Amino acid sequence: MALQYIIGTLFLAAGIVYAVYILKDAITDKAAFNAQPGNLKVIMIAETIVYFFCTIGISDFVMNTITIRRLKLAEPETLPDCLITAGIVPGAFISFLYMRNAGAMDNLTLLVFMICMAVGSFLGSRAVGQMKGETIRRAMVALLSLSVLVLIARMIMTQGAANTEVALRGAKLVILALTTLVFGFTNMLGIPAKPFLTTALLLLGLSPIATLALILGAVPISVVTGGINVVRRKRYNKKHAVSAVTAGCAAAFVGCMLAISLNAAALNVILIAVIIVAIISLIKN
């Protein structure tokens, strides 16, 4: 429990550093901030919704993909950078809140998960800067479509008795490490890791409670580490980033404090619907 609290505090500290950088950049370069596309009030409302529902496991990448494309906040080639930058501070904040209360986590499983997610994300954040926008868009359509099938499989899988394991060892831990490394990398392309990793953890036998705690508590390391390369490129929408830092964090706090609980089947249906809308949005463009 002490390890989780330390990790959560480190996440929070990293989030504060990023928040200061993003807000300072917006304040010192007001002309560029005002010139960015989108209405600030509308974007803030959107980010309030995104990070409120993010606290129950619905991917902020998926919801922000819809937000950015519908509000025309960024070009396809800068979409991943926008998603990553927006998710850093609220994600770190959510992680801090979950780490403080996530007694279901196993320390070794947590450390392996976080290290592999960090390495994959750091490598992915360097690679995505070299990819063309159309390539990223096609990759997102393909893997988001696959995620729908994965979630349907997950719904079928969870009809039986719930898993009870809170720790992974041996071959299962190795599989977790490799899977997390891959989806840490693809997460930097704007492809949400949460649906895939949630399914992988459940398939490996981890309990639903431990899975949710691990996903919401540790996945944010992806954007925190990947952001090292992404934020300094400054290809993100400043209005969107500031809205996530302010309205997004406030909504995340409320969501976590309310301890929202939904039926697992209903949550899956909502997530599948959101992903399908994102796929349609990407195909149309």
C-alpha positions as CSV (number, residue, x, y, z in Angstrom):
1,M,0.0,0.0,0.0
2,A,2.9,2.4,0.8
3,L,4.4,1.8,-2.6
4,Q,1.1,2.6,-4.4
5,Y,0.8,5.8,-2.4
6,I,4.4,6.8,-3.3
7,I,3.8,6.1,-7.0
8,G,0.5,8.1,-6.9
9,T,2.3,11.0,-5.3
10,L,4.9,10.9,-8.0
11,F,2.2,10.9,-10.7
12,L,0.6,14.0,-9.0
13,A,4.0,15.8,-8.9
14,A,4.6,15.1,-12.6
15,G,1.1,16.3,-13.4
16,I,1.7,19.6,-11.6
17,V,4.9,20.1,-13.5
18,Y,3.2,19.6,-16.8
19,A,0.2,21.8,-15.7
20,V,2.6,24.7,-14.9
21,Y,4.3,24.3,-18.3
22,I,1.0,24.1,-20.3
23,L,-0.6,27.0,-18.5
24,K,2.6,29.2,-18.6
25,D,2.8,28.5,-22.4
26,A,-0.8,29.7,-22.9
27,I,-0.3,32.8,-20.8
28,T,3.0,33.9,-22.2
29,D,1.8,33.4,-25.8
30,K,-1.7,34.8,-25.7
31,A,-1.7,35.6,-29.4
32,A,-1.1,32.0,-30.4
33,F,-3.6,30.8,-27.8
34,N,-6.4,33.0,-29.1
35,A,-5.5,32.0,-32.7
36,Q,-6.1,28.3,-31.9
37,P,-9.3,26.9,-33.4
38,G,-12.3,26.3,-31.2
39,N,-14.5,28.1,-28.6
40,L,-12.8,27.9,-25.2
41,K,-16.1,27.6,-23.3
42,V,-17.4,24.8,-25.5
43,I,-14.1,22.9,-25.2
44,M,-14.2,23.3,-21.4
45,I,-17.7,21.8,-21.3
46,A,-16.5,18.9,-23.5
47,E,-13.5,18.2,-21.3
48,T,-15.6,18.3,-18.2
49,I,-17.7,15.5,-19.7
50,V,-14.7,13.5,-21.0
51,Y,-12.8,13.4,-17.7
52,F,-15.9,12.9,-15.6
53,F,-16.6,9.6,-17.4
54,C,-12.9,8.8,-17.7
55,T,-13.0,8.1,-13.9
56,I,-15.1,5.0,-14.5
57,G,-12.8,3.6,-17.2
58,I,-14.2,5.0,-20.4
59,S,-11.2,6.0,-22.6
60,D,-10.5,9.7,-22.7
61,F,-8.6,9.1,-26.0
62,V,-11.8,7.8,-27.6
63,M,-13.9,10.6,-26.2
64,N,-11.4,13.3,-27.1
65,T,-11.0,11.9,-30.6
66,I,-14.6,12.6,-31.1
67,T,-14.3,16.0,-29.4
68,I,-11.3,17.1,-31.5
69,R,-12.6,16.0,-34.8
70,R,-16.1,17.3,-34.3
71,L,-15.0,20.7,-33.1
72,K,-12.2,20.7,-35.7
73,L,-9.5,21.5,-33.1
74,A,-6.6,19.9,-34.9
75,E,-5.3,18.3,-38.2
76,P,-5.1,14.5,-38.4
77,E,-1.3,14.5,-38.0
78,T,-1.5,16.5,-34.8
79,L,-4.4,14.5,-33.3
80,P,-2.2,12.1,-31.3
81,D,-0.2,15.0,-29.8
82,C,-3.5,16.7,-28.7
83,L,-4.8,13.5,-27.1
84,I,-1.6,12.9,-25.2
85,T,-1.1,16.5,-24.0
86,A,-4.7,16.7,-22.8
87,G,-4.6,13.4,-20.9
88,I,-1.4,14.0,-18.9
89,V,-2.6,16.2,-16.1
90,P,-6.1,14.8,-15.5
91,G,-4.7,11.2,-15.9
92,A,-2.0,11.9,-13.3
93,F,-4.6,13.3,-11.0
94,I,-7.0,10.3,-11.4
95,S,-4.0,8.0,-10.9
96,F,-3.2,9.7,-7.6
97,L,-6.7,9.4,-6.3
98,Y,-6.9,5.7,-7.3
99,M,-3.5,4.8,-6.0
100,R,-4.3,6.2,-2.6
101,N,-7.3,3.8,-2.3
102,A,-6.4,0.9,-4.5
103,G,-5.7,-1.9,-2.0
104,A,-6.5,-4.5,-4.6
105,M,-3.2,-3.9,-6.5
106,D,-0.2,-6.3,-6.2
107,N,3.1,-4.5,-6.1
108,L,5.1,-6.7,-8.6
109,T,2.2,-6.7,-11.1
110,L,1.9,-3.0,-10.8
111,L,5.7,-2.3,-11.3
112,V,5.9,-4.6,-14.3
113,F,2.8,-3.0,-15.8
114,M,4.1,0.5,-15.3
115,I,7.7,-0.1,-16.5
116,C,6.5,-1.7,-19.7
117,M,3.9,1.0,-20.3
118,A,6.5,3.7,-19.8
119,V,9.0,2.1,-22.2
120,G,6.5,1.4,-24.9
121,S,5.0,4.9,-24.6
122,F,8.4,6.7,-24.7
123,L,9.4,4.8,-27.9
124,G,5.9,5.3,-29.4
125,S,6.0,9.1,-28.7
126,R,9.3,9.3,-30.7
127,A,7.9,7.2,-33.6
128,V,4.6,9.0,-34.0
129,G,6.4,12.3,-34.8
130,Q,7.7,10.6,-38.0
131,M,4.4,9.3,-39.2
132,K,2.1,10.9,-41.7
133,G,-1.4,12.0,-40.6
134,E,-3.2,9.6,-43.0
135,T,-1.1,6.7,-41.8
136,I,-2.1,7.5,-38.2
137,R,-5.8,7.8,-39.2
138,R,-5.9,4.4,-40.9
139,A,-4.1,2.8,-38.0
140,M,-6.6,4.3,-35.6
141,V,-9.6,3.1,-37.7
142,A,-8.1,-0.5,-37.8
143,L,-7.3,-0.8,-34.2
144,L,-10.4,1.0,-32.9
145,S,-12.4,-1.5,-35.0
146,L,-10.5,-4.3,-33.5
147,S,-11.2,-2.9,-30.0
148,V,-14.9,-3.2,-30.6
149,L,-14.5,-6.9,-31.3
150,V,-12.3,-7.2,-28.2
151,L,-14.9,-5.5,-26.0
152,I,-17.6,-7.8,-27.3
153,A,-15.4,-10.8,-26.5
154,R,-14.9,-9.3,-23.1
155,M,-18.7,-9.0,-22.5
156,I,-19.1,-12.6,-23.5
157,M,-16.2,-13.7,-21.3
158,T,-17.5,-11.9,-18.2
159,Q,-20.9,-13.6,-18.3
160,G,-19.4,-16.4,-16.2
161,A,-18.0,-16.3,-12.7
162,A,-15.8,-13.3,-11.9
163,N,-12.0,-13.7,-11.7
164,T,-10.5,-13.6,-8.2
165,E,-6.7,-13.2,-8.7
166,V,-5.1,-9.9,-7.6
167,A,-1.6,-10.8,-8.8
168,L,0.0,-12.3,-11.9
169,R,3.1,-14.5,-11.9
170,G,5.2,-16.6,-14.2
171,A,4.1,-16.9,-17.8
172,K,1.0,-14.7,-17.2
173,L,3.3,-11.9,-15.9
174,V,5.5,-12.2,-19.1
175,I,2.4,-12.0,-21.3
176,L,1.3,-9.0,-19.4
177,A,4.7,-7.3,-19.9
178,L,4.7,-7.9,-23.7
179,T,1.1,-6.8,-24.1
180,T,1.6,-3.7,-22.1
181,L,4.8,-2.8,-24.0
182,V,2.9,-3.0,-27.4
183,F,-0.1,-1.0,-26.3
184,G,2.0,1.5,-24.5
185,F,3.6,2.1,-28.0
186,T,0.3,2.2,-29.9
187,N,-1.2,4.5,-27.2
188,M,1.1,7.2,-28.5
189,L,-0.6,7.0,-31.9
190,G,-3.8,8.0,-30.3
191,I,-5.1,4.4,-30.1
192,P,-6.7,3.9,-26.7
193,A,-4.8,1.3,-24.6
194,K,-7.5,0.9,-21.9
195,P,-9.9,-1.4,-23.8
196,F,-7.2,-3.7,-24.9
197,L,-5.4,-3.8,-21.6
198,T,-8.6,-4.2,-19.6
199,T,-9.5,-7.2,-21.7
200,A,-6.0,-8.7,-21.5
201,L,-6.0,-8.4,-17.7
202,L,-9.3,-10.1,-17.4
203,L,-8.3,-12.9,-19.8
204,L,-5.2,-13.4,-17.7
205,G,-7.4,-14.0,-14.7
206,L,-7.1,-10.7,-12.8
207,S,-10.2,-9.8,-10.8
208,P,-12.4,-7.0,-12.1
209,I,-11.6,-4.8,-9.1
210,A,-7.8,-5.3,-9.4
211,T,-8.1,-4.7,-13.2
212,L,-10.0,-1.4,-12.8
213,A,-7.5,-0.2,-10.1
214,L,-4.5,-1.1,-12.3
215,I,-5.9,0.5,-15.5
216,L,-7.0,3.7,-13.9
217,G,-4.1,3.9,-11.5
218,A,-1.2,2.9,-13.8
219,V,-2.1,3.6,-17.5
220,P,-1.6,7.3,-17.0
221,I,2.2,6.6,-16.9
222,S,1.8,6.3,-20.7
223,V,0.9,9.9,-21.3
224,V,3.2,11.2,-18.5
225,T,6.3,9.6,-20.0
226,G,5.2,10.0,-23.6
227,G,4.5,13.7,-22.9
228,I,8.3,14.3,-22.5
229,N,8.6,14.1,-26.3
230,V,5.2,15.3,-27.2
231,V,4.6,18.5,-25.2
232,R,7.8,20.2,-26.3
233,R,6.8,19.7,-30.0
234,K,4.0,22.1,-29.2
235,R,1.7,20.6,-31.9
236,Y,-1.2,20.4,-29.6
237,N,-4.3,22.7,-29.4
238,K,-3.5,25.1,-26.5
239,K,-7.2,25.8,-25.8
240,H,-7.9,22.0,-25.6
241,A,-4.9,21.4,-23.3
242,V,-5.8,24.2,-21.0
243,S,-9.4,23.0,-20.8
244,A,-8.2,19.5,-19.9
245,V,-5.9,20.9,-17.2
246,T,-8.6,23.0,-15.6
247,A,-12.1,21.8,-16.3
248,G,-10.9,18.2,-16.9
249,C,-9.2,17.9,-13.5
250,A,-12.1,19.4,-11.7
251,A,-14.5,16.9,-13.3
252,A,-12.1,14.0,-12.6
253,F,-12.0,15.0,-8.9
254,V,-15.8,15.0,-8.7
255,G,-16.1,11.7,-10.6
256,C,-13.6,10.0,-8.3
257,M,-15.2,11.4,-5.1
258,L,-18.6,10.2,-6.2
259,A,-17.2,6.7,-6.7
260,I,-19.4,6.1,-9.7
261,S,-20.5,2.5,-10.2
262,L,-22.1,1.0,-13.3
263,N,-23.2,-2.4,-14.3
264,A,-20.3,-4.0,-16.3
265,A,-22.4,-4.9,-19.2
266,A,-23.9,-1.4,-19.4
267,L,-20.4,0.1,-19.3
268,N,-19.2,-2.1,-22.1
269,V,-22.2,-1.1,-24.3
270,I,-21.4,2.6,-23.7
271,L,-17.8,2.2,-24.5
272,I,-18.5,0.2,-27.7
273,A,-21.0,2.9,-28.8
274,V,-18.4,5.7,-28.2
275,I,-15.7,3.8,-30.2
276,I,-18.1,3.1,-33.1
277,V,-18.9,6.9,-33.3
278,A,-15.1,7.6,-33.2
279,I,-14.6,5.1,-36.1
280,I,-17.3,6.7,-38.2
281,S,-15.9,10.1,-37.5
282,L,-12.4,9.0,-38.7
283,I,-13.7,7.2,-41.8
284,K,-15.8,10.2,-42.9
285,N,-12.6,12.3,-42.9
